[in-house]
Amino acid sequence: MTSVTPAAVQIERVTSPEGFDRAFAVRVEVFVDEQQVPIELERDDRDDTSVHFLAVRDGEVVGTVRMYEDPPGEAHLGRLAVRASARTGGVGRVLVDAVETESRALGLRRVVLSAQLQAMGFYERLGYTAYGPVYDDAGIPHRDMAKELGP
């Protein structure tokens, strides 16, 4: 498997229904097909009001993430999904960077997320800190994490 360098990945903001369909296809592949999350839980009312980003390499969407403000003043990072073939070399980090950059541009100073326990190390390496108890989300153990954004 070839590794991905962040320079080889372009981030695109979703601005059309077709762009959302491309993002959702990655989410279905990762969450529904791989992790067995029921399809009816994967799409929710936050999708219509979130900012969605795509990670694109050589014309192929290899990852996606969404963000929304909730509670006021805080960004919520969610639905981060990277295709299995692109899980090394920084695709996830570039997607998190896109959310943090957008959050700063909106004047938000904190990013929160609900991390699968197996992904906590990834977020910790990016400066996120866990808080609160472990809980079940769609049959997968999760824990909340947060990062304060500097100016």
N, C-alpha and C positions, 0 to 999 in steps of 0.2 A: 504494500500500500504506500502510495506517495504521501508525504506530509504536505500540509498546506502552510504557506507562509502568509501572515496577515497582509502583506503587500499584494498578494495574488487575489485577495478577496475584496470585492467592492460591496459597499453597503448601499442599499436602495431603500428609500422610504416608499411604502405602499401608498399609491394615490388612486387606485382604480379597483373595481371588483375583480378584474383579472389578476391583479397583483395579490389581492387577498386570497384568491383561489390557489395561487402558487405557494403562498405561505401556509395555507391550511393543508395542502397536500403533504408538506414536510411534517406538519404536526400529526397528521393521520399516520404517516409512515412510522414516526418515532413513538408517539404515545399510544395510538390505537393498535397498530400492527405489532410493534416490538414489545410494548409494555402492557398490552391488553387493557388499556383504559377504555371503557365503553364509549362509543362514538357520541352518544347523546350527552356525555359529560364534557367532551372536548370543546364543543362550540357553546359559547354562553353569551349573555347579553353584553358583556364587556367588549366583545369583538367589534361591535359597531361603533364604540366610542373610543377605542384605543388607537394609539399610533403603532403601526406595524412596520418592522424593518425586515428586509431580506438580505442574506449574505449570498452573493453571487460569485461564482468562479467559472471562468470560461463559458459564460452564458447559462450555466446551470445553477439553480437555486440549491444551495447546500445547507442553509440554515435560516432560522427566523426567530424573532422575539417580538413581544408586544409590551407596551407600557401605557399606563393611565395614571391620573392623579387621584389618589385616595389614600388617606384622608387629604383634605386640602393642604397643600404645601409639601406633600410627599409623593414621590413617584413610586408606582408599583411595577416592578419588572416581572413579567410572567411569560409562560408558554415558550421558553427558550428551548429550541429543538435544533439539533444538528444531525444531518444524515450520518449513518454509521461510517460511510466511506470518507467522511471529512472531519472526524472527531479528533484528529491530532493537528497540531500546528497553529492553533490560535483562532479558529473560526468563532468559537464560543466567546472568547475574550473580546474579539472585535465587535460582536453583537452587544455584549455588556457595555463596552465603550460607547456604542451608539446611543444606548439608553441614558448613560451618564451624561453624555454631551447634550442630548436633547433636554434632559432634566435641568442642567445648568442654564441652558438657553431660556427655559421657562421660569427660571428663578427658584427652582426647587432645590432644597439643600440636603435631602435625604432620599435614598433609594431603599425600598423594602422589597422582599421577595419571600416566596415560600419554596424552600429547597427540598428536593428529594434527599434523603440522608446520604445516599451514595454520591451525590453531587456537592456535598458541603465543602469538601476539600478544594474543589475548583473555585467556589465562591470565596472561601477563606483566603486563597492565594491572591484574589483580586481586592482584598481589604474588607470583606463582609464579615460581620460578627453575628453569631447565633444568639437567639434569645427565646425564652419561653419553652414550653414542653414540646415533645414529639407528638404529632397527631397524624391521623389517617386522612388522606385525600385520594379518593378513587382507588382505594386498596393499597396505596403506596405510602410508607412513612415519610413524613415531612417535618421540617422545623423552620420557623421564621428566622430571617437574617436581615441585617440592615447595614448600610454604609452611609456615613456622613460625607457629604460632598463639600470640598473646600471651595473658596471663592473662585 
